[in-house]
Amino acid sequence: MNLTFRQLRVFLEVADQGSVTRAAAALHLTPPAVSMQLKEVESQVGLQLFDRSGRRLSLSTAGEYFVVHAKRLLAALRDAENAMGRFKRLEHGLLTVGMVSTAKYFVPRLLALFRDEHPGIDVRLVVSANREALLARMETGDVDLSVMGRPPREMAARAEAFAPHPLVFVCPPGHELLRVGHPPVAALAPFPFIVREQGSGTRQAMQKFFAEHRFEPRISMEMGSNESIKQAVMAGMGVSFLSLHTLGLELRSGLLTLLDVQGTPLLRSWQLVHLHSKVLSPAAEAFRYFVLERGRAYLHEHDLPLLGARA
């Protein structure tokens, strides 16, 4: 099999877009050029990789398998390029940062500060719905560095804590529990809970906290979005357990209030993670050092004062 880097990129773009035309636009090529490259890939592989019977190109069974290997090959080639870049001591190139959805409330701000100091680095931000989805992206080599709340034990990875990550109970203003002052966990029993989905790091932290207190919450709704949960809590549909970093706007504007439940805030750490097998580019190393040196102070200044928003 004799495939080029360009052919692999074309194949993966068509697989992602489901259309030769859209893939051509994304790659700045003509549709005939993309079609020709696809035919060459299938010729080299010796199998049909796409089902062309419908209006949208869909992967065949062989194509599904080949996508996995093509991503690994491209990741290996990128690692080789990055390793060579080290010798040139270049501080430019592409940096791909993955993060769980909860981290989107501060990582873009950190990246903006990083870009101000390193204007030669192009940054790509990949937001995953939850921790499990981000781990899957890491395994395929899609990201250089990842920001998450709990270090992965499922894979050979290096995790470095860089800032505190407080998790808190939140309710609408005027909630009856606010009159208790410092309620025990058991006082939450009568109230419906709106929680994150299974696979979310926030959900896992909540479950561990409740298990330690031998408490079973009355879950009324499960949502995959912090924003949707906040809207539901503001509407008086229940209380919730969320990362403090997701609540800045609502706490400062008085739309939500922290519940000072005993044992909270639950303090975890934000982790910067990369696979041991991943060779970090100079751009990724620069961002790593930036986050480890500056992340804690930045979050302490911008978000930890929110703990003063308790009733």
ROFI-781298 format. One line per 5 residues: number of its first residue (from 1); their letters; for each residue x, y, z of N, C-alpha, C. Coordinates in Angstrom, 2 decimals. Layout:
# ROFI-781298
NUM	A	X,Y,Z,X,Y,Z,X,Y,Z | ...
END
This chain:
# ROFI-781298
1	MNLTF	0.85,-1.20,0.00,0.00,0.00,0.00,0.89,1.25,0.00 | 0.64,2.14,-0.93,1.48,3.33,-1.08,0.60,4.57,-1.09 | 0.25,5.05,0.10,-0.64,6.20,0.24,0.14,7.41,0.71 | -0.29,8.59,0.25,0.36,9.83,0.65,-0.40,10.49,1.80 | 0.29,11.41,2.46,-0.31,12.21,3.53,-1.55,12.94,3.00
6	RQLRV	-1.43,13.49,1.79,-2.54,14.24,1.21,-3.74,13.34,0.96 | -3.51,12.13,0.46,-4.62,11.21,0.19,-5.35,10.82,1.47 | -4.60,10.61,2.54,-5.24,10.29,3.82,-6.09,11.45,4.31 | -5.58,12.67,4.17,-6.34,13.85,4.57,-7.63,13.97,3.77 | -7.54,13.74,2.48,-8.73,13.82,1.62,-9.74,12.77,2.03
11	FLEVA	-9.29,11.54,2.24,-10.20,10.47,2.64,-10.92,10.82,3.94 | -10.18,11.29,4.95,-10.80,11.60,6.24,-11.75,12.79,6.15 | -11.44,13.76,5.32,-12.32,14.92,5.16,-13.64,14.51,4.51 | -13.56,13.65,3.49,-14.79,13.17,2.84,-15.60,12.32,3.82 | -14.92,11.49,4.60,-15.62,10.67,5.60,-16.33,11.56,6.62
16	DQGSV	-15.70,12.66,6.99,-16.28,13.57,7.97,-17.43,14.38,7.38 | -17.26,14.85,6.15,-18.25,15.73,5.52,-19.39,14.96,4.88 | -19.13,13.72,4.45,-20.16,12.95,3.76,-20.46,13.47,2.37 | -19.54,14.25,1.81,-19.77,14.88,0.52,-18.43,15.26,-0.11 | -18.26,14.92,-1.38,-17.06,15.32,-2.10,-16.99,16.84,-2.24
21	TRAAA	-18.13,17.46,-2.53,-18.17,18.91,-2.73,-17.78,19.67,-1.47 | -18.36,19.27,-0.32,-18.04,19.96,0.92,-16.59,19.70,1.34 | -16.12,18.48,1.13,-14.73,18.16,1.45,-13.79,18.99,0.58 | -14.11,19.13,-0.70,-13.28,19.92,-1.60,-13.19,21.37,-1.14 | -14.33,21.92,-0.71,-14.34,23.31,-0.22,-13.48,23.44,1.03
26	ALHLT	-13.57,22.48,1.93,-12.80,22.54,3.17,-11.30,22.42,2.92 | -10.94,21.66,1.89,-9.53,21.43,1.58,-8.99,22.39,0.52 | -9.86,23.27,0.02,-9.48,24.22,-1.04,-8.99,23.48,-2.29 | -9.73,22.44,-2.65,-9.47,21.67,-3.87,-10.73,21.67,-4.73 | -10.61,21.19,-5.95,-11.78,21.03,-6.80,-12.41,19.67,-6.53
31	PPAVS	-13.73,19.54,-6.70,-14.37,18.22,-6.51,-13.75,17.12,-7.38 | -13.42,17.37,-8.67,-12.78,16.30,-9.44,-11.45,15.84,-8.85 | -10.69,16.78,-8.28,-9.41,16.41,-7.66,-9.64,15.53,-6.45 | -10.66,15.84,-5.66,-10.98,15.03,-4.49,-11.45,13.64,-4.92 | -12.31,13.58,-5.92,-12.80,12.29,-6.42,-11.64,11.42,-6.92
36	MQLKE	-10.69,12.04,-7.60,-9.55,11.29,-8.12,-8.70,10.73,-6.97 | -8.51,11.53,-5.93,-7.74,11.06,-4.79,-8.45,9.91,-4.08 | -9.79,10.00,-3.96,-10.56,8.93,-3.34,-10.41,7.63,-4.12 | -10.51,7.72,-5.42,-10.37,6.52,-6.25,-9.00,5.89,-6.07 | -7.97,6.71,-5.94,-6.62,6.21,-5.75,-6.48,5.51,-4.40
41	VESQV	-7.11,6.10,-3.36,-7.08,5.47,-2.04,-7.74,4.11,-2.08 | -8.94,4.03,-2.69,-9.65,2.75,-2.76,-8.87,1.75,-3.61 | -8.20,2.24,-4.64,-7.40,1.35,-5.48,-6.23,0.78,-4.68 | -5.58,1.62,-3.89,-4.46,1.16,-3.08,-4.90,0.18,-2.00 | -6.05,0.47,-1.39,-6.56,-0.40,-0.32,-7.11,-1.70,-0.90
46	GLQLF	-7.69,-1.60,-2.10,-8.27,-2.78,-2.73,-9.67,-3.09,-2.27 | -10.33,-2.11,-1.65,-11.70,-2.29,-1.15,-12.49,-1.01,-1.39 | -13.82,-1.15,-1.46,-14.67,0.03,-1.56,-14.87,0.59,-0.15 | -14.49,1.83,0.03,-14.52,2.45,1.36,-15.77,3.28,1.60 | -16.53,3.58,0.52,-17.74,4.39,0.66,-18.92,3.70,-0.01
51	DRSGR	-20.09,3.90,0.58,-21.35,3.47,-0.03,-21.88,4.67,-0.80 | -21.97,4.57,-2.10,-22.37,5.69,-2.95,-23.82,5.57,-3.43 | -24.62,4.74,-2.78,-25.99,4.51,-3.25,-26.94,5.65,-2.90 | -26.65,6.39,-1.82,-27.53,7.48,-1.41,-27.01,8.83,-1.85 | -27.71,9.90,-1.46,-27.28,11.25,-1.81,-26.04,11.64,-1.01
56	RLSLS	-25.91,11.10,0.18,-24.75,11.38,1.03,-23.80,10.19,1.01 | -22.53,10.47,0.85,-21.54,9.40,0.91,-21.45,8.88,2.33 | -21.56,7.59,2.49,-21.42,6.99,3.81,-20.34,5.92,3.76 | -19.68,5.72,4.88,-18.60,4.76,4.94,-19.12,3.33,4.86 | -18.42,2.51,4.12,-18.70,1.07,4.14,-18.10,0.50,5.42
61	TAGEY	-18.34,-0.78,5.67,-17.75,-1.42,6.86,-16.23,-1.33,6.80 | -15.66,-1.59,5.62,-14.21,-1.48,5.46,-13.76,-0.04,5.70 | -14.57,0.92,5.23,-14.24,2.33,5.42,-14.22,2.74,6.88 | -15.16,2.19,7.66,-15.19,2.49,9.10,-13.90,2.06,9.77 | -13.43,0.87,9.41,-12.18,0.38,9.98,-10.99,1.22,9.51
66	FVVHA	-11.01,1.60,8.24,-9.88,2.33,7.69,-9.78,3.73,8.29 | -10.90,4.35,8.64,-10.88,5.66,9.29,-10.02,5.63,10.55 | -10.20,4.59,11.35,-9.44,4.48,12.61,-7.94,4.46,12.32 | -7.54,3.63,11.35,-6.11,3.51,11.04,-5.57,4.76,10.36 | -6.39,5.40,9.52,-5.95,6.62,8.85,-5.69,7.73,9.86
71	KRLLA	-6.55,7.85,10.87,-6.35,8.87,11.91,-5.07,8.61,12.68 | -4.80,7.33,12.97,-3.57,7.01,13.69,-2.34,7.32,12.85 | -2.42,7.03,11.55,-1.30,7.32,10.66,-1.02,8.81,10.58 | -2.09,9.60,10.44,-1.91,11.06,10.36,-1.37,11.60,11.67 | -1.85,11.06,12.79,-1.34,11.50,14.10,0.15,11.19,14.23
76	ALRDA	0.55,10.00,13.75,1.96,9.63,13.80,2.80,10.56,12.92 | 2.27,10.92,11.74,2.99,11.84,10.86,3.12,13.23,11.48 | 2.03,13.69,12.14,2.10,14.99,12.81,3.13,14.96,13.94 | 3.17,13.84,14.68,4.16,13.72,15.75,5.58,13.78,15.19 | 5.78,13.14,14.03,7.11,13.18,13.40,7.48,14.60,13.00
81	ENAMG	6.52,15.32,12.43,6.77,16.71,12.05,7.09,17.56,13.27 | 6.32,17.33,14.36,6.55,18.09,15.58,7.93,17.80,16.16 | 8.33,16.53,16.11,9.65,16.16,16.64,10.75,16.86,15.85 | 10.61,16.94,14.53,11.60,17.63,13.72,11.59,19.13,14.00 | 10.40,19.65,14.30,10.30,21.07,14.62,11.06,21.45,15.87
86	RFKRL	11.20,20.49,16.79,11.96,20.75,18.01,13.40,21.12,17.68 | 13.96,20.42,16.71,15.35,20.67,16.36,15.53,22.06,15.75 | 14.51,22.56,15.12,14.58,23.89,14.52,14.25,24.98,15.53 | 13.78,24.55,16.72,13.40,25.48,17.78,12.43,26.54,17.27 | 11.42,26.06,16.56,10.42,26.98,16.01,9.26,27.11,16.99
91	EHGLL	8.73,28.30,17.09,7.55,28.50,17.92,6.40,28.94,17.03 | 6.05,28.08,16.13,4.88,28.33,15.30,4.28,26.97,14.96 | 3.19,26.99,14.23,2.53,25.74,13.89,1.14,25.69,14.47 | 0.58,24.51,14.48,-0.79,24.31,14.94,-0.82,23.65,16.31 | -1.61,24.22,17.21,-1.83,23.67,18.54,-3.30,23.29,18.65
96	TVGMV	-3.58,22.02,18.95,-4.96,21.57,19.12,-5.20,21.23,20.59 | -6.10,21.97,21.21,-6.41,21.80,22.63,-7.82,21.23,22.75 | -7.94,20.11,23.44,-9.24,19.51,23.71,-9.69,19.84,25.12 | -10.99,19.89,25.32,-11.49,20.19,26.67,-12.89,19.64,26.85 | -13.23,19.35,28.10,-14.61,19.01,28.43,-15.44,20.29,28.38
101	STAKY	-16.75,20.13,28.23,-17.60,21.30,28.02,-17.55,22.29,29.19 | -17.36,21.80,30.41,-17.31,22.69,31.57,-16.12,23.64,31.50 | -15.03,23.21,30.85,-13.83,24.05,30.77,-13.97,25.18,29.76 | -15.04,25.17,28.95,-15.18,26.22,27.94,-15.44,27.59,28.56 | -15.71,27.62,29.87,-15.97,28.89,30.53,-14.69,29.63,30.89
106	FVPRL	-13.52,28.97,30.75,-12.28,29.70,31.03,-11.14,29.39,30.06 | -11.13,28.22,29.44,-10.02,27.87,28.55,-9.88,28.85,27.37 | -10.98,29.26,26.71,-10.81,30.25,25.62,-10.15,31.54,26.07 | -10.42,31.97,27.30,-9.79,33.19,27.81,-8.29,32.98,28.02 | -7.93,31.80,28.55,-6.51,31.48,28.71,-5.81,31.42,27.35
111	LALFR	-6.49,30.83,26.38,-5.92,30.73,25.03,-5.72,32.10,24.40 | -6.64,33.01,24.66,-6.51,34.37,24.13,-5.27,35.05,24.70 | -5.03,34.87,25.99,-3.82,35.43,26.61,-2.57,34.79,26.03 | -2.64,33.47,25.81,-1.51,32.74,25.24,-1.20,33.24,23.83 | -2.25,33.45,23.03,-2.05,33.92,21.66,-1.44,35.32,21.63
116	DEHPG	-1.78,36.15,22.61,-1.18,37.49,22.67,0.33,37.40,22.82 | 0.80,36.38,23.54,2.23,36.23,23.78,2.92,35.38,22.71 | 2.12,34.59,21.98,2.68,33.69,20.96,1.86,33.83,19.67 | 1.95,34.97,19.02,1.09,35.21,17.85,1.39,34.31,16.66 | 2.54,33.64,16.66,2.87,32.77,15.54,2.22,31.41,15.59
121	IDVRL	1.52,31.10,16.68,0.92,29.78,16.86,-0.56,29.83,16.51 | -0.99,28.96,15.61,-2.41,28.81,15.29,-3.04,27.83,16.27 | -4.18,28.22,16.83,-4.82,27.42,17.87,-6.14,26.87,17.38 | -6.34,25.58,17.60,-7.62,24.92,17.30,-8.18,24.38,18.61 | -9.42,24.72,18.89,-10.06,24.33,20.14,-11.13,23.28,19.85
126	VVSAN	-11.06,22.15,20.55,-12.01,21.06,20.36,-12.78,20.86,21.67 | -14.08,21.11,21.64,-14.92,20.96,22.82,-15.66,19.63,22.75 | -15.46,18.78,23.75,-16.15,17.49,23.81,-17.30,17.59,24.81 | -18.36,16.85,24.55,-19.56,16.94,25.38,-19.27,16.58,26.83 | -18.40,15.60,27.04,-18.08,15.19,28.40,-16.71,14.50,28.41
131	REALL	-16.35,14.01,29.57,-15.02,13.43,29.77,-14.79,12.21,28.88 | -15.78,11.34,28.79,-15.62,10.12,27.99,-15.39,10.45,26.52 | -16.10,11.45,26.01,-15.92,11.85,24.61,-14.53,12.42,24.38 | -14.01,13.17,25.35,-12.67,13.74,25.22,-11.60,12.65,25.24 | -11.77,11.65,26.10,-10.81,10.54,26.15,-10.76,9.81,24.81
136	ARMET	-11.92,9.67,24.17,-11.96,9.01,22.86,-11.17,9.81,21.83 | -11.27,11.14,21.88,-10.50,11.98,20.96,-9.01,11.87,21.23 | -8.64,11.77,22.49,-7.22,11.63,22.82,-6.66,10.33,22.26 | -7.43,9.27,22.33,-6.96,7.97,21.85,-6.67,7.97,20.36 | -7.42,8.76,19.60,-7.22,8.81,18.15,-6.15,9.83,17.74
141	GDVDL	-5.60,10.55,18.71,-4.56,11.52,18.40,-5.08,12.83,17.87 | -6.37,13.12,18.07,-6.98,14.34,17.53,-6.50,15.61,18.24 | -6.05,15.48,19.49,-5.68,16.66,20.28,-4.26,16.52,20.82 | -3.61,17.66,21.02,-2.26,17.68,21.60,-2.32,17.63,23.13 | -3.12,18.52,23.69,-3.29,18.63,25.14,-4.77,18.71,25.46
146	SVMGR	-5.16,18.19,26.62,-6.57,18.20,27.00,-6.73,18.77,28.40 | -7.83,19.48,28.60,-8.17,20.03,29.92,-9.40,19.29,30.42 | -9.26,18.68,31.60,-10.37,17.93,32.19,-10.27,18.00,33.70 | -11.32,17.54,34.38,-11.36,17.66,35.83,-10.83,16.47,36.59 | -10.71,15.31,35.94,-10.24,14.11,36.64,-9.22,13.41,35.77
151	PPREM	-8.02,13.13,36.31,-6.98,12.50,35.48,-7.42,11.12,35.00 | -7.10,10.76,33.78,-7.54,9.47,33.24,-6.71,8.31,33.79 | -7.40,7.31,34.33,-6.73,6.08,34.75,-6.84,5.02,33.66 | -7.67,5.34,32.63,-7.98,4.35,31.60,-6.88,4.23,30.54 | -5.92,5.16,30.55,-4.91,5.16,29.49,-3.58,5.65,30.06
156	AARAE	-2.51,5.37,29.32,-1.18,5.81,29.72,-1.02,7.28,29.37 | -1.23,8.14,30.35,-1.22,9.58,30.10,-0.55,10.31,31.26 | -0.04,11.49,30.94,0.53,12.37,31.95,-0.49,13.44,32.29 | -0.85,13.55,33.55,-1.82,14.55,34.00,-1.15,15.46,35.02 | -1.26,16.77,34.80,-0.65,17.76,35.68,-1.73,18.72,36.18
161	AFAPH	-1.91,18.76,37.50,-2.89,19.67,38.09,-2.37,21.10,37.99 | -3.25,22.03,37.58,-2.79,23.41,37.44,-3.66,24.44,38.16 | -4.85,24.05,38.64,-5.70,25.03,39.33,-6.79,24.30,40.10 | -7.28,24.90,41.20,-8.41,24.31,41.92,-9.67,24.33,41.06 | -10.52,23.34,41.29,-11.78,23.24,40.56,-12.91,23.01,41.58
166	PLVFV	-13.52,24.08,42.07,-14.59,23.93,43.06,-15.92,23.52,42.40 | -16.61,22.57,43.03,-17.95,22.17,42.60,-18.92,22.50,43.72 | -20.08,23.05,43.36,-20.97,23.64,44.35,-22.43,23.26,44.07 | -23.25,23.42,45.09,-24.70,23.29,44.93,-25.26,24.68,44.62 | -26.25,24.71,43.74,-26.80,25.99,43.31,-28.32,25.91,43.27
171	CPPGH	-28.96,27.05,43.55,-30.42,27.11,43.59,-30.87,28.49,43.14 | -32.16,28.67,42.91,-32.64,30.02,42.56,-32.70,30.91,43.80 | -32.61,32.22,43.64,-32.76,33.13,44.79,-34.10,32.90,45.49 | -34.08,33.00,46.81,-35.31,32.82,47.57,-35.65,31.38,47.89 | -34.82,30.43,47.52,-35.08,29.02,47.81,-35.14,28.81,49.32
176	ELLRV	-36.05,27.94,49.76,-36.28,27.78,51.20,-35.06,27.26,51.95 | -34.19,26.51,51.28,-33.00,26.00,51.96,-32.02,27.11,52.34 | -32.12,28.25,51.67,-31.21,29.36,51.98,-31.44,29.89,53.39 | -32.63,29.63,53.94,-32.92,30.10,55.30,-32.24,29.23,56.35 | -31.80,28.04,55.95,-31.15,27.12,56.90,-29.74,27.59,57.21
181	GHPPV	-29.08,28.24,56.27,-27.75,28.77,56.51,-26.67,27.82,56.03 | -26.47,26.73,56.74,-25.40,25.77,56.42,-25.99,24.37,56.49 | -26.89,24.03,55.56,-27.65,22.78,55.68,-26.79,21.53,55.50 | -27.16,20.46,56.22,-26.49,19.18,55.99,-26.94,18.59,54.66 | -26.22,17.60,54.18,-26.56,16.98,52.90,-27.97,16.40,52.95
186	AALAP	-28.36,15.84,54.09,-29.68,15.21,54.22,-30.82,16.20,53.98 | -30.55,17.49,54.19,-31.60,18.51,54.00,-31.99,18.65,52.53 | -31.19,18.10,51.62,-31.51,18.17,50.19,-32.58,17.16,49.77 | -32.90,16.23,50.64,-33.76,15.10,50.28,-35.10,15.49,49.64 | -35.81,16.50,50.12,-37.13,16.78,49.53,-37.09,17.44,48.15
191	FPFIV	-35.94,17.87,47.70,-35.89,18.74,46.53,-35.42,18.00,45.27 | -36.08,18.26,44.15,-35.67,17.61,42.89,-34.31,18.11,42.42 | -33.56,17.19,41.83,-32.22,17.51,41.34,-32.19,17.47,39.81 | -31.52,18.46,39.26,-31.27,18.51,37.81,-29.77,18.26,37.63 | -29.41,17.19,36.94,-28.02,16.74,36.95,-27.46,16.59,35.55
196	REQGS	-26.11,16.55,35.46,-25.43,16.27,34.21,-25.59,14.80,33.84 | -25.31,14.50,32.55,-25.49,13.15,32.03,-24.41,12.21,32.54 | -24.69,10.89,32.43,-23.68,9.89,32.73,-22.49,10.07,31.79 | -21.28,9.89,32.32,-20.07,10.11,31.53,-19.46,11.47,31.77 | -20.23,12.37,32.38,-19.74,13.70,32.71,-18.89,13.63,33.98
201	GTRQA	-17.78,14.38,34.01,-16.97,14.44,35.22,-17.72,15.06,36.38 | -18.58,16.05,36.10,-19.39,16.67,37.14,-20.33,15.65,37.76 | -20.96,14.82,36.93,-21.87,13.79,37.43,-21.11,12.78,38.30 | -19.92,12.38,37.86,-19.14,11.41,38.63,-18.72,11.99,39.98 | -18.34,13.26,40.00,-17.97,13.90,41.26,-19.17,13.99,42.20
206	MQKFF	-20.35,14.32,41.67,-21.56,14.40,42.48,-21.90,13.04,43.08 | -21.84,12.01,42.25,-22.17,10.66,42.73,-21.22,10.22,43.84 | -19.94,10.52,43.68,-18.96,10.16,44.71,-19.25,10.91,46.01 | -19.57,12.20,45.90,-19.87,13.02,47.08,-21.08,12.46,47.82 | -22.15,12.15,47.08,-23.35,11.63,47.71,-23.12,10.23,48.30
211	AEHRF	-22.32,9.41,47.63,-22.03,8.07,48.16,-21.30,8.16,49.49 | -20.37,9.11,49.58,-19.62,9.30,50.83,-20.53,9.74,51.97 | -21.62,10.43,51.61,-22.57,10.90,52.63,-23.80,9.98,52.74 | -23.75,8.85,52.02,-24.85,7.87,52.05,-26.19,8.54,51.77 | -26.19,9.31,50.70,-27.38,10.08,50.33,-27.77,9.74,48.90
216	EPRIS	-29.07,9.60,48.67,-29.60,9.31,47.34,-30.44,10.49,46.88 | -29.98,11.27,45.92,-30.75,12.45,45.49,-32.00,12.06,44.70 | -32.97,12.94,44.71,-34.19,12.73,43.92,-34.00,13.40,42.56 | -33.47,12.63,41.61,-33.15,13.18,40.29,-34.42,13.31,39.46 | -34.70,14.54,39.03,-35.91,14.79,38.23,-35.59,14.94,36.75
221	MEMGS	-34.37,15.45,36.46,-33.97,15.66,35.06,-32.48,15.43,34.91 | -32.12,14.94,33.74,-30.71,14.74,33.37,-30.46,15.48,32.06 | -29.44,16.32,32.04,-29.17,17.13,30.86,-27.69,17.10,30.51 | -27.38,17.22,29.23,-26.01,17.21,28.77,-25.41,18.59,28.59 | -26.04,19.60,29.16,-25.58,20.97,28.97,-25.67,21.75,30.28
226	NESIK	-24.56,22.39,30.67,-24.57,23.24,31.85,-25.55,24.40,31.68 | -25.61,24.96,30.48,-26.50,26.09,30.23,-27.96,25.70,30.42 | -28.35,24.53,29.93,-29.73,24.07,30.09,-30.06,23.84,31.56 | -29.11,23.28,32.30,-29.32,23.04,33.73,-29.52,24.37,34.46 | -28.70,25.35,34.15,-28.83,26.65,34.82,-30.19,27.29,34.54
231	QAVMA	-30.63,27.19,33.30,-31.94,27.75,32.95,-33.05,27.06,33.73 | -32.94,25.74,33.86,-33.97,24.99,34.60,-33.97,25.36,36.08 | -32.79,25.53,36.66,-32.71,25.93,38.07,-33.28,27.33,38.25 | -32.95,28.24,37.35,-33.48,29.61,37.44,-35.00,29.62,37.33 | -35.55,28.64,36.59,-37.00,28.55,36.44,-37.67,27.91,37.65
236	GMGVS	-36.88,27.52,38.65,-37.45,26.94,39.87,-37.78,25.46,39.76 | -37.16,24.76,38.81,-37.49,23.35,38.59,-36.67,22.41,39.48 | -35.72,22.95,40.24,-34.93,22.11,41.12,-33.62,22.77,41.48 | -32.76,22.00,42.15,-31.42,22.46,42.51,-30.41,21.62,41.71 | -29.16,22.05,41.73,-28.18,21.31,40.95,-26.81,21.37,41.60
241	FLSLH	-25.90,20.60,41.02,-24.51,20.51,41.47,-23.64,20.75,40.23 | -22.90,21.88,40.23,-22.16,22.29,39.04,-20.78,22.82,39.40 | -19.96,22.93,38.38,-18.66,23.58,38.55,-18.87,25.06,38.79 | -18.11,25.61,39.75,-18.19,27.04,40.02,-17.86,27.86,38.78 | -16.99,27.34,37.92,-16.55,28.09,36.74,-17.67,28.30,35.73
246	TLGLE	-18.75,27.54,35.83,-19.85,27.70,34.88,-20.85,28.76,35.33 | -20.68,29.32,36.52,-21.73,30.11,37.15,-21.45,31.60,37.26 | -20.35,32.07,36.67,-19.93,33.45,36.88,-21.00,34.48,36.58 | -21.58,34.44,35.40,-22.56,35.44,34.99,-23.79,35.40,35.88 | -24.30,34.20,36.16,-25.55,34.07,36.92,-25.37,34.49,38.38
251	LRSGL	-24.23,34.15,38.99,-24.00,34.54,40.38,-23.79,36.04,40.51 | -23.04,36.61,39.58,-22.77,38.05,39.66,-24.03,38.88,39.41 | -24.94,38.35,38.61,-26.16,39.10,38.30,-27.32,38.74,39.24 | -27.09,37.82,40.18,-28.12,37.46,41.14,-29.19,36.54,40.62 | -28.96,35.88,39.48,-29.95,34.97,38.92,-29.91,33.61,39.59
256	LTLLD	-28.78,33.26,40.16,-28.62,32.02,40.91,-27.89,32.32,42.21 | -28.01,31.39,43.16,-27.37,31.54,44.47,-26.71,30.23,44.86 | -25.56,30.32,45.51,-24.90,29.11,46.00,-25.58,28.63,47.28 | -25.74,27.32,47.38,-26.21,26.68,48.60,-25.00,26.25,49.42 | -24.90,26.74,50.63,-23.72,26.46,51.46,-23.89,25.12,52.18
261	VQGTP	-24.01,24.05,51.39,-24.21,22.71,51.95,-22.93,22.26,52.66 | -23.10,21.59,53.78,-21.93,21.11,54.53,-21.07,20.20,53.65 | -19.77,20.41,53.73,-18.85,19.61,52.92,-18.54,20.21,51.56 | -19.11,21.40,51.30,-18.85,22.06,50.02,-18.26,23.44,50.26 | -17.55,24.00,49.28,-17.36,23.45,47.94,-16.51,22.19,47.93
266	LLRSW	-16.85,21.30,47.00,-16.04,20.10,46.78,-14.87,20.52,45.88 | -13.66,20.43,46.40,-12.50,20.91,45.66,-11.80,19.78,44.92 | -11.79,19.90,43.62,-11.00,19.02,42.76,-9.94,19.88,42.09 | -9.26,19.33,41.12,-8.24,20.09,40.40,-8.47,19.98,38.90 | -8.21,21.07,38.20,-8.17,21.01,36.75,-6.86,20.37,36.33
271	QLVHL	-6.95,19.48,35.34,-5.78,18.73,34.89,-5.47,19.06,33.43 | -4.18,19.20,33.14,-3.71,19.31,31.76,-3.10,17.96,31.40 | -3.64,17.32,30.35,-3.34,15.91,30.09,-2.85,15.71,28.67 | -1.88,14.81,28.52,-1.50,14.34,27.19,-1.02,12.90,27.31 | -1.16,12.15,26.23,-0.72,10.77,26.22,0.80,10.69,26.33
276	HSKVL	1.29,9.65,27.04,2.73,9.45,27.13,3.34,9.25,25.74 | 2.56,8.66,24.85,3.06,8.38,23.50,3.05,9.61,22.60 | 2.44,10.69,23.07,2.33,11.91,22.26,3.59,12.76,22.38 | 4.24,13.01,21.25,5.39,13.90,21.23,4.88,15.33,21.10 | 5.07,16.13,22.12,4.54,17.49,22.11,5.38,18.39,21.21
281	SPAAE	4.70,19.15,20.38,5.35,20.12,19.52,5.86,21.29,20.37 | 6.75,22.13,19.82,7.15,23.33,20.56,5.95,24.20,20.94 | 4.94,24.28,20.05,3.74,25.06,20.36,3.01,24.47,21.56 | 2.87,23.14,21.58,2.18,22.48,22.69,2.96,22.62,23.99 | 4.28,22.51,23.91,5.12,22.70,25.10,4.98,24.12,25.63
286	AFRYF	4.93,25.09,24.73,4.78,26.48,25.16,3.46,26.68,25.89 | 2.37,26.08,25.36,1.07,26.22,26.01,1.06,25.49,27.35 | 1.69,24.33,27.38,1.77,23.57,28.64,2.42,24.41,29.74 | 3.57,25.01,29.43,4.25,25.83,30.43,3.41,27.04,30.80 | 2.73,27.63,29.83,1.88,28.79,30.09,0.77,28.44,31.09
291	VLERG	0.08,27.33,30.86,-1.03,26.93,31.73,-0.53,26.59,33.13 | 0.57,25.84,33.21,1.09,25.44,34.53,1.58,26.64,35.33 | 2.08,27.66,34.65,2.60,28.83,35.35,1.54,29.89,35.63 | 0.54,29.99,34.74,-0.39,31.11,34.83,-1.83,30.71,35.12 | -2.19,29.45,34.89,-3.58,29.04,35.02,-4.16,29.23,36.41
296	RAYLH	-3.41,28.84,37.41,-3.91,28.93,38.79,-4.22,30.38,39.18 | -3.28,31.28,38.91,-3.48,32.68,39.28,-4.65,33.28,38.53 | -4.80,32.92,37.25,-5.89,33.47,36.45,-7.25,33.05,37.02 | -7.42,31.76,37.28,-8.71,31.28,37.80,-8.96,31.80,39.21 | -7.90,31.92,40.00,-8.07,32.44,41.36,-8.58,33.87,41.32
301	EHDLP	-8.09,34.64,40.39,-8.49,36.04,40.28,-9.91,36.20,39.74 | -10.29,35.35,38.76,-11.55,35.57,38.06,-12.73,34.80,38.63 | -12.50,33.59,39.17,-13.64,32.75,39.54,-13.76,32.43,41.03 | -12.65,32.27,41.74,-12.77,31.90,43.15,-13.48,32.95,43.99 | -13.41,34.27,43.66,-14.21,35.23,44.43,-15.71,34.97,44.39
306	LLGAR	-16.16,34.14,43.42,-17.59,33.83,43.34,-18.08,33.08,44.57 | -17.17,32.43,45.30,-17.59,31.72,46.51,-18.17,32.69,47.54 | -17.91,33.96,47.37,-18.52,34.97,48.25,-19.96,35.24,47.91 | -20.49,34.57,46.86,-21.89,34.80,46.45,-22.87,33.95,47.24 | -22.40,33.27,48.27,-23.32,32.47,49.09,-24.28,33.38,49.83
311	A	-25.48,32.85,50.04,-26.47,33.65,50.76,-26.12,33.73,52.24
END
